């Protein structure tokens, strides 16, 4: 049913939980796992932006490599990518250009004002994607 599963990651706990579920599904389906991380561009009048972006990119490359190793340990074929851009746009572009069948993403489950102020990449991908998006909730009910 699913041949290509995309697991976007920002290195957070929510993304790591989604990775575990995505890998389990890929094993079950015999699917290729795609691990993508998008470094959000930053702007500053102070300088040093290029170094900051490169540092974030290096950290994300380590994260993506670790997650790919988990998938490969299960015998799965993996593809990895780290890019710079607007996360929602880059995820949707990746879906289209790589024939992705399913996206597995983590969510903290923010609601109300905190979601409105912070925004939710997962929520936007769910709304805009033309393929199924499985969200893995990692929040804790009752916590503030």
C-alpha positions, 0 to 999 in steps of 0.5 A: 500500500505504501512504497515511500514514507516521508518522516520529516524531522526537526530533531525534537522528541515529537519527531523522534516518536514519529520516526519510530512509528514511521519505521514500524510502518515501513517495515510492515509495508516494505517501504522506502523511508525518506528522512527530511530535515528543513533548516528554517532560514534566519535573518539578522542585521548583526551578521554571522547568519551563514555560520548559524545556518551552517551550524544548524544544518550540520546538527540536522545532518547528524540527526537525519543520519541517526534516524536513517541508521535506525531504519537501515538496522531494520533492513529498510532502504533509506533516503535522506535530505537536509535543506534550507527553506520554509519547512511547510513548503519544502516538505510539500515539494519533497512529497511531490518530487519523490512520489511519497505515499505517506507522511509521518509527523510528530505533533505536540498537540498545541491548541488555541493561542499557543498554536496560533502564535507559534504555528504548526508545521504539522498542522499546515502539512495536514491541511495542504498535503494531497496524500495521507499524513499520520500525526503522532501526538507526543503531548501530555494531557493535563500539562500546561 
